[in-house]
Amino acid sequence: MLGNRLRKVVQNYQDTVEVTTLTADLQPFSLLPWAAQLPPKQLTSDLGPYKSCAVVSSAGSLRYSGLGREIDTHDAVLRFNAAPTTGYEKDVGSKTTIRLINSQVMASDDHRFLSSSLYSSGALVAWDPAPFSADLTQWYNRTDYPIFTQYQRYRRLHPMQPFYILHPRFEWQVWQRIQDNMAEPIQKNPPSSGLLGTVLMMSLCEVVHVYEFLPSRRKTELCHYYQRFFDAACTLGAYHPLLYEKNLVKRMNQGSDRDEADLHVFI
Ligand code: NCC
């Protein structure tokens, strides 16, 4: 009975959420001189399908987890933002198939996006908190961070690395699904990279294992596994509707409750 209900939630999810990325033929990009830097095809036609995938959250609770070997056995591994593998292989593995980055990472000097080798493995997928309407021209003229300038610079430096930009419609479709799952109104800010990455992998993979998105018994106030910075908001959310996202993922989870380390989302 419970299994059926979960399956229905996942099914509904797929009906209303479509992983879409920007392509060179889309307006207003098609009219711009750098349009050819955008991929000709959608991410979902270039990558996958994979059998088993890992989504590695950046949570502090991954530290000392010893999950690295298990994570690397998956066919594809998705990581977030500036989360490193070097020096943390034991806990988070070393394989990176996709790295999902927010536009803040691309723009801030701290992350050395254009020069650091951290970003050079696998395919990159970027996103920017777009206005709710998801109108491309409106967004293009008022991005949260300069995602397009940085995209063009990165592509010139690394023309061979696959690099996609999520269509803002996707982030708001995912947001809508979180809202639909809740009786109370949630904040009108896009979901965290964590949920966007999980949904993205659900469209590429048969089974998605999400590591430490739902806090396990290892739960800690350590924000990231790679930094000495403590803040419970990293796990519970502030700007992003993170707690609501986690509730939704808990409903989609088809692994057993005793799988404390990871979560299995079957499609
Ligand atoms: O922290 P962040 O996220 O890069 O983490 C990636 C994803 O892992 C999940 N997470 C992380 C920490 C934690 N204790 N529990 C978790 O569940 C979340 O799902 C998270 O999305 C982001 O979503 O892109 C975010 O990015 C950071 C920041 O921009 C980057 O790390 C670059 O420095 C945001 N932090 C700030 O703006 C200060 C964060 O709010 C969201």
Boltz pocket constraint, residues with backbone or C-beta under 6 A from the ligand:
constraints:
  - pocket:
      binder: B
      contacts: [[A, 56], [A, 57], [A, 58], [A, 59], [A, 60], [A, 61], [A, 80], [A, 81], [A, 82], [A, 101], [A, 102], [A, 104], [A, 105], [A, 191], [A, 192], [A, 193], [A, 194], [A, 195], [A, 212], [A, 213], [A, 214], [A, 220], [A, 222], [A, 223], [A, 224], [A, 231], [A, 234], [A, 235], [A, 236], [A, 239], [A, 240]]
      max_distance: 6.0
